[in-house]
Amino acid sequence: MRAPEAADGGRPMDPFTTYRFLKALEDSRSVGVGTGWEPHYLVARADDQVIAVAPLYAKGHSQGEYIFDHNWAHAYERAGGRYYPKLQMAVPFTPATGRRFLVRPGYEATGQAALVQGAVQIASDNGLSSVHVTFCTEDEALAGEEMGLMRRTTQQYHWENREFDDFDAFLAALSSRKRKTIRKERRTAQDFGGDILQLTGADLKPEHWDAFWVFYQDTGARKWGTPYLTRKFFDVAQETLQDDILLVLAEREGRPVAGALNFIGRETLFGRYWGAIEHHPCLHFEPVIIRQSTLPFRKTCCASRPGRRAITSWRGIFAGANPFAALDRRAARFRDAIAQYLDAERAAVDEEIEVLTTYGPFRRDVQEEQE
């Protein structure tokens, strides 16, 4: 089902719930039997037509979700229950907020309700512990809450272009100390002794993916142990996703030494993976800025760690969840406990966002305008 905003042939808000992206995960065996992510896509029909679809997976673990529930799993199993497999309505390995309920225009409420009820019924019929909907939109989370799902909130860094004409205009909105720091870091990054290339569409070649695969493996080995995507995913991406990708490579003497993989949405650039085979101070963040880029992005979602860079700001990310659908007495008891936990967690996250916002990089007058 094509996203409504892409009906004219334009880009969807993000590429992650497109057929081509989800199929690339399957064709490359990044998901499927043995991965802990088994596709069971959900389809709702009415009036002799498909009215809604959702990416649904049977999960054998909690890896690759970025909304962690390991403690829930341990507690449930210590009480004698079986937490896995669970049902996950999500985009594998992708902590980018976007629609999880793809609904035909005119069927918004009916379509989402059918998908939620269908997922819960499947869990009940198969004795599964839980259904989770992660990184959905705020509207979807609120609608899900009205249907009995329990809402969970966390936070991410997003950079938003607040009508800045260029990068200097953005810097002018920052406090003097932050502005000087970024300029110093950029000079350091740009003096790494090479060039930074921006590649998309037909400019992407197999040798670029050979280089990036090395970077990706190195980052995965140091942080998570095993990269989620297979090498074949990048081959498939070369064929079917090249127009959805902006690959930024740093080269020295004609040899790629670092790179950042970004996915292109309608108004947003989604920074996903970074890696390097040489260490160069501050180079990590230079590709995120994308020097001299003419791409019309209003927002950049990047996966940098909190506090590492001043070009980001806090935003609440909504992750609706229905962890326990009262399938038995044990599940009902856990549902009550998790509801109390989520209430406390939301309050803590809201407080954390408020505190971090006061330490934001913007000039005080600019920050007051944003508030």
C-alpha positions as a printed NumPy array, in Angstrom:
array([[  0.   ,   0.   ,   0.   ],
       [  1.484,   3.331,  -1.085],
       [  1.754,   6.113,   1.516],
       [ -0.86 ,   8.826,   0.819],
       [  1.781,  11.548,   0.422],
       [  3.563,   9.392,  -2.169],
       [  0.488,   8.825,  -4.322],
       [  1.807,  11.4  ,  -6.785],
       [  5.067,   9.496,  -7.16 ],
       [  6.934,  11.553,  -4.569],
       [  8.808,  10.274,  -1.56 ],
       [  7.037,   8.817,   1.482],
       [  7.703,  10.443,   4.848],
       [ 10.285,   7.705,   5.433],
       [ 11.364,   4.657,   3.387],
       [ 11.327,   2.18 ,   6.249],
       [  7.801,   0.825,   5.845],
       [  7.981,   0.678,   2.061],
       [  7.788,  -2.672,   0.31 ],
       [ 11.289,  -2.224,  -1.111],
       [ 12.898,  -1.681,   2.303],
       [ 11.125,  -4.513,   4.121],
       [ 11.708,  -6.867,   1.192],
       [ 15.41 ,  -5.972,   1.179],
       [ 15.595,  -7.131,   4.798],
       [ 13.976, -10.436,   3.822],
       [ 15.889, -11.015,   0.58 ],
       [ 19.197, -10.41 ,   2.352],
       [ 18.228, -12.755,   5.214],
       [ 18.724,  -9.941,   7.697],
       [ 15.316, -11.08 ,   9.001],
       [ 13.723, -14.484,   8.764],
       [ 14.199, -17.945,  10.237],
       [ 17.067, -18.033,  12.71 ],
       [ 17.358, -14.266,  13.133],
       [ 14.763, -13.785,  15.874],
       [ 12.756, -11.601,  13.452],
       [ 10.207, -13.733,  11.569],
       [  7.896, -11.703,   9.295],
       [  4.144, -12.165,   9.72 ],
       [  2.8  ,  -9.053,   8.016],
       [ -0.692,  -8.056,   9.035],
       [ -3.362,  -7.166,   6.452],
       [ -6.889,  -5.848,   7.049],
       [ -9.534,  -6.012,   4.308],
       [-12.967,  -4.448,   3.937],
       [-15.234,  -3.612,   1.042],
       [-13.319,  -6.094,  -1.148],
       [-10.055,  -4.166,  -0.783],
       [ -7.016,  -3.912,   1.459],
       [ -7.624,  -1.058,   3.895],
       [ -4.612,  -1.384,   6.2  ],
       [ -1.293,  -3.208,   6.597],
       [  1.39 ,  -3.326,   9.274],
       [  4.906,  -4.766,   9.595],
       [  4.549,  -7.508,  12.21 ],
       [  7.253,  -9.897,  13.419],
       [  7.414, -12.85 ,  15.774],
       [ 10.375, -12.033,  18.   ],
       [ 12.523, -14.683,  19.66 ],
       [ 14.532, -12.099,  21.609],
       [ 14.567,  -8.35 ,  22.281],
       [ 17.539,  -7.41 ,  20.096],
       [ 17.354,  -4.756,  17.394],
       [ 14.329,  -2.966,  18.865],
       [ 15.911,  -0.018,  20.714],
       [ 12.998,  -0.023,  23.156],
       [ 14.306,  -2.397,  25.743],
       [ 12.163,  -4.819,  27.725],
       [ 14.778,  -7.301,  28.953],
       [ 13.798,  -6.739,  32.597],
       [ 10.16 ,  -7.474,  31.759],
       [ 11.193, -10.701,  30.059],
       [ 13.353, -11.813,  32.987],
       [ 10.647, -11.044,  35.543],
       [  7.96 , -12.803,  33.516],
       [ 10.042, -15.919,  33.078],
       [ 11.129, -15.978,  36.741],
       [  7.424, -16.061,  37.559],
       [  7.065, -19.176,  35.424],
       [  5.838, -17.646,  32.186],
       [  7.25 , -17.747,  28.666],
       [  7.933, -14.258,  27.333],
       [  9.257, -15.229,  23.895],
       [  8.122, -15.384,  21.193],
       [  6.294, -12.073,  21.326],
       [  4.725, -10.024,  18.54 ],
       [  6.519,  -6.848,  17.464],
       [  4.927,  -4.277,  15.149],
       [  8.068,  -2.415,  14.13 ],
       [ 10.735,  -1.829,  11.517],
       [ 13.669,  -4.107,  12.354],
       [ 16.859,  -2.415,  13.541],
       [ 15.401,   1.053,  12.911],
       [ 14.69 ,   3.406,  15.845],
       [ 13.072,   6.037,  13.624],
       [  9.623,   7.274,  14.539],
       [  7.083,   6.761,  11.761],
       [  3.766,   5.185,  10.898],
       [  3.353,   1.56 ,  11.856],
       [ -0.291,   1.382,  10.727],
       [ -0.431,   2.004,   6.984],
       [ -4.067,   2.791,   6.303],
       [ -6.003,   3.604,   3.157],
       [ -7.394,   7.186,   3.297],
       [-10.906,   7.181,   4.673],
       [-10.312,   4.076,   6.798],
       [ -7.954,   5.548,   9.422],
       [ -9.837,   4.591,  12.584],
       [-11.267,   1.342,  11.208],
       [ -7.948,   0.22 ,   9.75 ],
       [ -5.854,   0.839,  12.846],
       [ -8.461,  -0.769,  15.093],
       [ -8.546,  -3.848,  12.848],
       [ -4.76 ,  -4.188,  12.941],
       [ -4.534,  -3.785,  16.718],
       [ -7.378,  -6.19 ,  17.378],
       [ -5.959,  -8.656,  14.886],
       [ -2.496,  -8.637,  16.492],
       [ -3.946,  -9.102,  19.986],
       [ -6.18 , -11.943,  18.751],
       [ -3.215, -13.684,  17.13 ],
       [ -1.28 , -13.421,  20.396],
       [ -4.22 , -14.789,  22.357],
       [ -4.883, -17.678,  19.958],
       [ -1.229, -18.725,  20.047],
       [ -0.594, -18.198,  23.76 ],
       [  1.958, -15.429,  23.188],
       [  2.89 , -13.144,  26.042],
       [  2.631,  -9.749,  24.406],
       [  2.188,  -7.405,  21.481],
       [  4.444,  -4.367,  21.078],
       [  4.17 ,  -1.403,  18.705],
       [  7.42 ,   0.516,  18.719],
       [  8.46 ,   3.92 ,  17.358],
       [  4.972,   4.649,  16.104],
       [  3.686,   8.211,  15.706],
       [  2.196,  10.115,  18.623],
       [ -1.263,   9.965,  17.047],
       [ -0.975,   6.192,  16.67 ],
       [  0.188,   5.83 ,  20.269],
       [ -2.715,   7.885,  21.595],
       [ -5.218,   5.989,  19.431],
       [ -3.713,   2.703,  20.625],
       [ -4.032,   3.821,  24.222],
       [ -7.758,   4.371,  23.686],
       [ -7.938,   0.762,  22.472],
       [ -6.312,  -0.564,  25.639],
       [ -2.625,  -0.43 ,  24.721],
       [ -0.191,   0.966,  27.282],
       [  1.823,   3.954,  26.091],
       [  5.557,   4.192,  26.592],
       [  7.704,   7.294,  26.04 ],
       [ 11.439,   7.662,  25.564],
       [ 13.665,  10.308,  23.976],
       [ 15.983,  10.877,  21.033],
       [ 18.092,  13.664,  19.611],
       [ 16.668,  15.323,  16.492],
       [ 18.112,  18.279,  14.639],
       [ 15.474,  20.526,  13.116],
       [ 16.034,  23.208,  10.502],
       [ 14.145,  26.167,  11.926],
       [ 14.25 ,  28.055,   8.628],
       [ 18.029,  28.443,   8.751],
       [ 19.235,  29.68 ,   5.366],
       [ 22.625,  28.033,   5.834],
       [ 24.867,  26.505,   8.465],
       [ 26.172,  29.902,   9.589],
       [ 22.6  ,  30.968,  10.325],
       [ 22.222,  27.902,  12.529],
       [ 25.461,  28.714,  14.343],
       [ 24.243,  32.247,  14.974],
       [ 21.361,  30.813,  17.022],
       [ 23.765,  29.086,  19.424],
       [ 25.43 ,  30.389,  22.523],
       [ 28.892,  31.836,  21.927],
       [ 30.682,  28.928,  23.619],
       [ 28.831,  26.284,  21.588],
       [ 29.364,  28.233,  18.37 ],
       [ 33.109,  28.436,  18.93 ],
       [ 33.3  ,  24.751,  19.859],
       [ 31.531,  23.612,  16.693],
       [ 33.667,  25.8  ,  14.46 ],
       [ 36.798,  24.418,  16.084],
       [ 35.566,  20.831,  15.741],
       [ 34.672,  21.339,  12.085],
       [ 38.113,  22.727,  11.304],
       [ 39.632,  19.713,  13.047],
       [ 37.399,  17.324,  11.091],
       [ 38.042,  18.996,   7.739],
       [ 41.798,  18.833,   8.292],
       [ 41.807,  15.039,   8.389],
       [ 43.765,  15.006,   5.132],
       [ 41.166,  13.917,   2.597],
       [ 37.813,  14.572,   0.973],
       [ 34.211,  13.945,   1.929],
       [ 31.983,  12.514,  -0.816],
       [ 28.186,  12.437,  -0.973],
       [ 26.802,   9.517,  -2.966],
       [ 23.226,   8.678,  -3.874],
       [ 21.341,   7.05 ,  -6.733],
       [ 23.453,   5.966,  -9.685],
       [ 26.622,   7.357,  -8.063],
       [ 26.574,   4.452,  -5.6  ],
       [ 28.816,   1.599,  -6.749],
       [ 29.525,  -1.911,  -5.381],
       [ 32.998,  -0.828,  -4.248],
       [ 31.432,   1.802,  -2.011],
       [ 29.428,  -0.909,  -0.259],
       [ 32.553,  -3.057,   0.083],
       [ 34.166,  -0.183,   1.974],
       [ 31.126,   0.605,   4.076],
       [ 30.64 ,  -3.041,   5.046],
       [ 34.07 ,  -2.958,   6.705],
       [ 33.114,   0.184,   8.619],
       [ 29.762,  -1.285,   9.64 ],
       [ 31.291,  -4.504,  10.907],
       [ 33.878,  -2.638,  12.947],
       [ 31.258,  -0.483,  14.64 ],
       [ 29.001,  -3.457,  15.298],
       [ 31.813,  -5.562,  16.724],
       [ 32.823,  -2.81 ,  19.14 ],
       [ 29.31 ,  -1.881,  20.298],
       [ 26.873,  -4.76 ,  19.892],
       [ 28.901,  -7.841,  19.056],
       [ 27.162,  -8.83 ,  15.812],
       [ 25.899,  -6.449,  13.085],
       [ 22.194,  -6.828,  12.397],
       [ 22.328,  -6.397,   8.616],
       [ 23.973,  -8.986,   6.385],
       [ 26.451,  -8.136,   3.65 ],
       [ 23.806,  -9.027,   1.073],
       [ 21.532,  -6.257,   2.351],
       [ 23.865,  -3.671,   0.828],
       [ 23.872,  -5.532,  -2.489],
       [ 20.08 ,  -5.478,  -2.509],
       [ 20.137,  -1.806,  -1.496],
       [ 22.334,  -1.114,  -4.515],
       [ 19.557,  -2.476,  -6.73 ],
       [ 16.351,  -1.327,  -5.059],
       [ 17.122,   1.375,  -2.483],
       [ 19.814,   3.531,  -4.056],
       [ 17.465,   6.503,  -4.455],
       [ 16.535,   6.232,  -0.759],
       [ 20.142,   6.414,   0.386],
       [ 22.748,   9.101,   0.945],
       [ 26.124,   7.513,   1.649],
       [ 28.784,   9.91 ,   2.901],
       [ 32.369,   8.659,   2.598],
       [ 35.574,  10.206,   3.883],
       [ 38.521,   9.365,   1.614],
       [ 42.254,   9.802,   2.055],
       [ 44.521,   9.294,  -0.954],
       [ 41.612,   7.722,  -2.842],
       [ 40.892,   5.182,  -0.08 ],
       [ 37.678,   5.293,   2.005],
       [ 38.536,   5.536,   5.695],
       [ 35.125,   6.381,   7.211],
       [ 31.497,   6.587,   6.211],
       [ 27.938,   7.377,   7.298],
       [ 24.83 ,   5.705,   5.863],
       [ 21.715,   7.888,   5.75 ],
       [ 18.204,   7.173,   4.471],
       [ 16.219,   9.867,   2.686],
       [ 12.647,  10.708,   3.635],
       [ 10.289,  13.295,   2.228],
       [ 11.462,  16.015,   4.633],
       [ 13.939,  14.188,   6.852],
       [ 17.386,  12.68 ,   6.556],
       [ 17.718,   9.633,   8.814],
       [ 21.283,   9.01 ,   9.95 ],
       [ 21.607,   5.283,  10.646],
       [ 25.115,   3.826,  10.62 ],
       [ 28.664,   5.12 ,  10.946],
       [ 32.034,   3.427,  10.893],
       [ 35.741,   4.007,  10.311],
       [ 39.026,   2.18 ,   9.922],
       [ 41.101,   5.19 ,  10.95 ],
       [ 40.615,   7.523,  13.885],
       [ 40.395,  11.21 ,  13.077],
       [ 39.177,  13.591,  15.799],
       [ 35.677,  15.012,  15.242],
       [ 35.317,  13.325,  11.846],
       [ 32.493,  11.185,  13.211],
       [ 30.071,  14.114,  13.133],
       [ 31.217,  15.934,  10.014],
       [ 29.219,  13.704,   7.61 ],
       [ 26.043,  14.42 ,   9.596],
       [ 26.362,  18.115,   8.736],
       [ 26.67 ,  17.293,   5.007],
       [ 28.65 ,  20.216,   3.728],
       [ 27.264,  22.139,   0.761],
       [ 24.268,  19.811,   0.545],
       [ 21.343,  21.045,  -1.541],
       [ 18.944,  18.362,  -0.328],
       [ 15.838,  20.034,   1.165],
       [ 15.767,  18.365,   4.564],
       [ 13.99 ,  20.118,   7.406],
       [ 14.984,  17.573,  10.009],
       [ 17.846,  15.193,  10.666],
       [ 17.465,  12.191,  12.956],
       [ 20.832,  10.965,  14.097],
       [ 21.859,   8.261,  16.504],
       [ 24.571,  10.194,  18.315],
       [ 24.993,   9.796,  22.045],
       [ 23.5  ,  12.447,  24.388],
       [ 25.638,  15.518,  24.827],
       [ 28.121,  14.678,  22.08 ],
       [ 27.062,  17.386,  19.722],
       [ 25.363,  20.761,  19.987],
       [ 23.372,  20.549,  16.753],
       [ 20.765,  18.317,  18.318],
       [ 17.768,  18.81 ,  20.574],
       [ 15.56 ,  16.565,  22.672],
       [ 12.293,  15.239,  21.35 ],
       [  9.888,  12.786,  22.929],
       [  9.503,   9.561,  20.965],
       [  6.347,   7.558,  21.439],
       [  6.292,   3.786,  21.567],
       [  2.879,   2.28 ,  22.152],
       [  2.905,  -1.143,  23.772],
       [  0.395,  -3.752,  24.871],
       [  2.796,  -5.979,  26.78 ],
       [  0.246,  -8.301,  28.322],
       [ -3.163,  -8.866,  26.787],
       [ -4.545, -10.589,  29.909],
       [ -4.059, -14.009,  28.342],
       [ -4.024, -15.667,  31.768],
       [ -3.856, -14.654,  35.441],
       [ -0.082, -14.274,  35.379],
       [ -0.27 , -11.981,  32.368],
       [ -2.96 ,  -9.857,  33.987],
       [ -0.825,  -9.368,  37.102],
       [  2.154,  -8.338,  34.992],
       [  0.031,  -5.92 ,  33.006],
       [ -0.833,  -4.047,  36.206],
       [  2.815,  -3.971,  37.291],
       [  4.005,  -2.724,  33.911],
       [  1.299,  -0.061,  33.819],
       [  2.653,   1.321,  37.101],
       [  6.203,   1.135,  35.745],
       [  5.265,   3.02 ,  32.567],
       [  3.554,   5.783,  34.548],
       [  6.717,   6.303,  36.591],
       [  8.928,   6.037,  33.498],
       [  6.957,   8.686,  31.576],
       [  7.261,  11.106,  34.49 ],
       [ 11.017,  10.482,  34.717],
       [ 11.51 ,  10.91 ,  30.96 ],
       [  9.531,  14.16 ,  30.932],
       [ 11.638,  15.481,  33.79 ],
       [ 14.862,  14.435,  32.08 ],
       [ 13.868,  16.162,  28.835],
       [ 13.015,  19.332,  30.74 ],
       [ 16.375,  19.339,  32.544],
       [ 18.356,  18.622,  29.391],
       [ 16.51 ,  21.347,  27.513],
       [ 17.746,  23.92 ,  30.021],
       [ 21.29 ,  22.91 ,  29.095],
       [ 20.585,  23.242,  25.381],
       [ 23.078,  24.884,  23.021],
       [ 20.862,  27.745,  21.842],
       [ 21.114,  31.353,  22.944],
       [ 18.715,  32.081,  25.762],
       [ 16.509,  34.339,  23.628],
       [ 16.291,  31.684,  20.884],
       [ 15.496,  28.98 ,  23.425],
       [ 12.704,  31.108,  24.902],
       [ 11.206,  31.559,  21.42 ],
       [ 11.255,  27.789,  20.87 ],
       [  9.498,  27.175,  24.15 ]])
